């Protein structure tokens, strides 16, 4: 059987049971883009303006003037530009609490976000809670198995446990926030890998040049992430929208450059 590393996104979409995973891979194949734009901006006006320019993925967590009416505008842009919505919520509480956080409150995340994510720290109950709300709606969950910051504790046994939890809930957990592929991770000695396993890997810490910042973030290039490490989606924030949010032409140009380099790295991988 051909490894997911050598398969196209379209071929992998055919194997996915989860609707969100299937739609994500189909959208990437159709748009020829594996770029996710992480929108950590604080004002609704800037948020919507940049989304209208870059149009692939987004999340909504850091908004000072949030109103639920924004969601309808975001959904309209999602349809206009053919992108999915990934809310980078990073759930990290017990099952009953995350049920309420996911389904209720001012954000009502499950009603509009195709994909969200969670820390595996609380154990399997966090997946069970989120799944009880998201699975009937066709949503998907990513587990934070690794992080791109220097000194992160998401290594070793922590990562292995995250992968084991995901394998036990493959109907809802569609992949990981991670820095590499997870095939073979967390297997017991002598345990045979499941050849049908195909988790998606979404990777932050991507820049056009390998470098870091004063806050401990470590950057790798799209080629290093997609072609060399086998990850599926590059997550880029400040590298695209920078510090001057009014320069929409420059933002669009940087998004196109990241999209082109991410896609070229993918094409090199599947050859």
Protein Blocks (a to p, Z undefined) as FASTA:
>chain_A
ZZfklpcfklmmmmpmblklmmmmmmmmmnopabdcdddbfbfklmmmmmmmnopaccfk
lcfkbcfklmmmmmmmmmmnopaddddkkpabdfklmmmmmmgojnommlmpmbdcddfk
lommlmmmmmmmmmmnopacdddfbccbehiabgcjlmmmmmmmmmmmmmlmgbdcdfbd
fehihpaehiacdfkbccddddehiafbdcddfkopacddfklmmmmnopabdcdfklmn
mmblklmmlmmmmmmmmmmmmmmmmmmmmZZ
